[in-house]
Amino acid sequence: MIKDGAIKEDILGFLEDKNVPGDEIILNQLANDIMSNSITQGYLTISNALQWRLQYKRVIGLNNKVSGVYNYDWE
């Protein structure tokens, strides 16, 4: 979207359309981060409770075997 000339309001609309969880303040902060940082395409699963854990486990299970998908240890 950034490459196509999107502005902050476009990013906010996209986040809201995809039901990204967060209030207005959080979504604004996220949109600012998206606008100011170079983003690399990746996999992200956003869903509730057990569904989220199951989907996240699938991505972790790829264990760096898919080109462009990297598991990082966060401390």
Secondary structure, 3 states (H helix, E strand, C coil): CCCCCCCHHHHHHHHHHCCCCCCHHHHHHHHHHHHHCCCCCCCCCCCCHHHHHHHHHHHHCCCCCCCCCCCCCCC
